[in-house]
């Protein structure tokens, strides 16, 4: 993270994520594939406070430091599950 310490705004908060939405079903499938388990799902209408779509607007981070996400959700979930199991021994 050396590049942030030398930026014009070293304490700025950036939105980091993927600038393309991922459908909830695809995210659940990625978790199922990574864990080898089948999720028990019950889809309900939107609840108070829910938003229909979310994604990270990364334009400020890209402009400031040139970072562009390159990890597909499936790979990120798989890596996280592997780390979690290794770290917590589960």
N, C-alpha and C positions, 0 to 999 in steps of 0.2 A: 504494500500500500504506500510505498515511497512516493509515488506520483501525487497522491493527495496532500501530503505534507508540503509539497512545493507548489501547489496550485494557488491561484489568486484568492481562493476562498477555502482555506484548509479545514474549516469547521462547518462547512455547508452540509446539509442533509440531502442525500440523493435517493430517488426512488430506484431500487434495483430489483429487477425481475425480468419478465418476458413481455415484450411489447405486443404480443399477440395472445388473445384470450385462448384458454384451454377449456373445453367443455367438461363439466363435472364428471360425466360418465367416462371420459377418456382418462381423467385423473384417477378415478376409482379403479379403472382397469389397470393402470400403471402400478398402483399400490397392490392390487391383487396379484399381478404378475411378479412383482418384486418380493412379496411375502409368501407366495404360494398358497394363499388363503382366499376364500371367496367372501366378499363383503355381504353382510345382510343389510339391504337397503330398504328404506321406506321414504319415497319421495313425497313431500308435502308441498302445498302452495307456499309461495313466498311468505316469510314471517316478517313482522315489524322489524325494520332495520336491515333486512336483506336487500341486496341490490341485484338486478338481473344480470349484469355483466361487470367484470372488473378486469383490468390489466394495468401494467406498469408503463407509464409514459417515461421512457428512458432518454428522451431527447436532451435534457440538461446534462446528464452524465456523459452521454456520447459527445456532446459539444465540448464539455470541460476536459475530459480525459481520454476520449476515444474508445471507451469500453463498449463492447457490443456483446450481448449474451449469445452463446453458441451451444449451450447444452440443452438438448431436447428434454422435455418433461420426463419421459420414460427413463432416460439415462440418469437424470438428477434424482428421481425417486429411487431407482435401483441403488445408486451410490449412497444415498442417505440411509436406506434400510440396511445396507451392508455395514456402514459406519455405526449405526445405532446398535446393531446386533454385536458388533465387535466391542464397542465401548461398554455396553450394558450387559454383555454376555448372555443375550437372549436370542 
